[in-house]
Amino acid sequence: MSVTDERPARRRPTLTLFCGLPGAGKSTLARRLEAHGHGVRLCTDDWQAALGVSHADTDFHERLQPQLYRHGLTLLRAGVDVILEDGLWRRSERTEKFADARACGARLHLHVFDVAYEVLRSRLRGRGSAGDPSAYPMTEQELRRAWDLFEPPSADELATVDDYTVHGGGLTPSEGSALVVRPAAAEDVASMARVNVQCWQETYRGLMSDSVLDDPGLLTAREAFWTDMVTDGRYHENRVAVAERDGDLIGIAMSGPPLEAAAWTRQLYVLYVCAADHGTGAGPALLEAVVDPAESTLLWVADPNPRAQAFYRRHGFVTDGAVQVLDGMRLIRMVTAGEPTAESR
């Protein structure tokens, strides 16, 4: 009688990565994730402090960091989830980590911290006064250099990972994420429909017929629309993102291949943020999640809608003179500076 060694299929491990500058909240989040069983946390600063080596010894730091990273890859190959607490300021660093994770058969979850310079500076001053021995005492000169070196992830880069979360405002040890922007999932469609209808009613009252805005079937129709956009393979080239605050959906965005032949590389179809959250950073974060600034992009915006038009102008869009009327509402076209193809001329 022979015995067959039937081992169960191994679950794919997850490599959790962070993209953010010092003071953004990487350590706070990494510790929370580890405490909730999301992986083994590897932090060079913590290890250096635990070994009794001063943070001033940068040569030791540079030798220790790759050793810990290689250990992390060994853990991934063994099926263990890993939380790598490096800042990954440059795209080249992230590209390397993405490729290594794929080679280990791991999933990728990237946390992006979008935090203003003044906030970082204030937090680093507070961290220094708190006397945390594991925290690198960064000077303002070093922070400025890091700020100049930092390369935020593009929408195309975010599309290459399995999951990503954008933390607008970052994290401090005493607070949760003020704003989270992430890819939409099937379980979001009911909330997306609610936000869609609410934003239409807040934005288009007086521009769109009340019979449309107050139609009892509008919510159901929007839920069916978003179900298709999020789950139907025909729309796999679309980028669909949602913004959350304290667990509640407050914004939605979607871009995709343009309807107007090949004139532009991208079209922004949807970007809505509930009125109560205007000016909180949700709009820019959603735009960044679905549109790469390097792409030539078009959109149609209601006219008049001065707030939305001003928002798009601040983000590089200009009107090109094109006008259309849809369901009785006047729309103007806005485009980015990227050159359209000859077909649009």
C-alpha positions, 0 to 999 in steps of 0.5 A, spaced: 500 500 500 502 506 498 501 513 501 500 519 497 503 525 501 497 530 499 499 537 502 493 542 502 494 548 497 498 554 500 494 560 501 498 566 498 501 570 503 500 578 502 506 583 502 504 590 505 508 596 503 507 603 505 509 609 501 509 615 505 514 620 508 516 620 515 511 623 520 505 620 515 503 615 520 506 608 517 509 606 524 502 607 527 498 603 522 504 598 521 503 596 529 495 596 528 496 591 522 501 587 526 496 587 532 490 585 528 494 579 525 496 581 518 503 579 518 510 580 521 512 587 521 519 588 519 522 595 521 529 597 520 529 603 525 526 598 531 531 593 530 536 598 530 534 601 536 533 594 539 540 592 538 542 598 541 545 602 535 544 609 535 540 612 529 546 616 528 550 610 525 547 610 518 552 605 515 549 600 520 542 602 518 544 601 510 547 594 512 541 592 516 535 594 512 537 589 506 538 584 511 531 585 514 528 585 507 531 578 505 528 575 511 522 578 509 522 575 502 524 568 506 518 569 510 513 570 504 516 564 500 514 560 507 507 563 506 507 568 512 504 575 511 509 580 511 508 588 513 515 592 511 515 598 514 519 602 509 517 609 506 518 607 499 519 614 496 521 612 489 518 609 484 524 604 482 524 602 490 516 600 489 517 597 482 523 592 485 518 590 491 512 589 487 517 584 482 520 581 488 513 579 491 510 577 485 516 572 484 514 569 491 507 568 489 505 574 494 499 578 494 501 586 494 497 591 499 500 598 498 498 604 503 499 611 500 500 616 505 498 623 502 500 628 508 501 636 507 508 638 508 506 642 514 503 636 518 509 632 517 514 637 520 509 638 526 508 631 527 516 630 527 517 635 532 512 632 536 515 625 535 522 628 537 520 631 544 516 625 546 523 621 546 521 615 542 528 611 542 525 607 536 524 613 532 529 616 527 530 624 529 529 627 523 531 634 522 527 639 518 533 639 513 532 632 512 525 632 511 525 637 506 530 633 502 525 627 503 520 631 500 523 633 494 525 626 493 518 623 494 515 620 488 507 619 489 504 613 485 501 614 479 494 611 477 498 606 473 502 604 478 496 603 483 493 599 478 499 594 478 497 592 486 492 587 488 489 592 493 491 599 495 489 604 500 490 612 500 490 615 507 489 623 506 492 626 512 495 620 515 495 617 521 497 619 528 497 614 534 491 617 537 487 617 531 484 613 525 484 615 518 481 621 516 480 619 509 481 613 505 481 612 498 481 605 495 478 601 489 471 599 489 469 592 490 462 589 489 460 590 496 460 597 495 455 598 490 449 600 494 453 605 498 456 608 491 449 608 488 446 612 495 452 617 494 451 618 486 444 620 487 445 624 493 450 628 489 446 629 483 441 632 488 446 636 491 449 638 485 444 638 479 438 641 482 435 646 477 440 644 472 436 637 471 429 635 471 426 634 478 422 628 475 429 625 474 432 627 481 426 625 485 424 619 481 423 613 486 427 608 481 433 612 481 437 609 486 435 602 484 438 604 477 444 607 479 445 601 483 445 596 477 449 601 473 455 601 479 454 593 479 456 593 472 461 597 472 465 594 478 463 586 476 462 586 469 468 584 465 467 588 459 469 594 463 475 591 466 479 597 463 475 602 467 478 605 474 473 605 479 475 608 486 471 610 493 472 615 498 471 613 505 471 617 512 470 613 518 467 607 515 462 611 511 462 612 503 463 619 501 465 620 494 466 616 488 470 616 481 471 612 475 475 613 469 475 609 462 477 609 455 474 615 452 468 614 448 470 619 443 474 615 438 482 615 440 482 622 441 485 622 448 487 616 452 483 617 458 476 620 460 473 621 467 466 619 467 464 620 474 467 624 480 462 626 486 464 628 493 458 629 498 457 636 499 459 635 507 466 633 505 467 638 500 474 641 501 477 635 505 481 633 500 477 627 498 476 630 491 483 630 489 485 624 492 479 620 488 482 624 481 489 621 483 486 614 484 483 614 477 487 619 472 494 619 471 497 626 470 501 623 464 495 621 461 491 626 456 484 626 459 477 629 457 471 630 461 464 633 460 462 638 466 455 641 467 455 648 465 454 652 470 457 649 475 463 654 477 465 650 483 467 643 479 469 647 473 474 651 478 476 644 481 478 641 474 482 648 472 486 647 479 488 640 476 490 642 469 484 641 465 482 647 460 475 648 456 476 647 449 470 650 446 466 643 445 459 643 448 453 638 448 446 638 451 444 631 455 437 630 458 436 638 458 443 639 461 448 643 458 455 640 458 462 643 456 468 639 455 475 640 459 481 637 457 488 636 460 494 639 456 496 632 453 496 632 445 490 629 442 491 624 436 490 627 429 483 624 429 480 629 434 483 635 430 
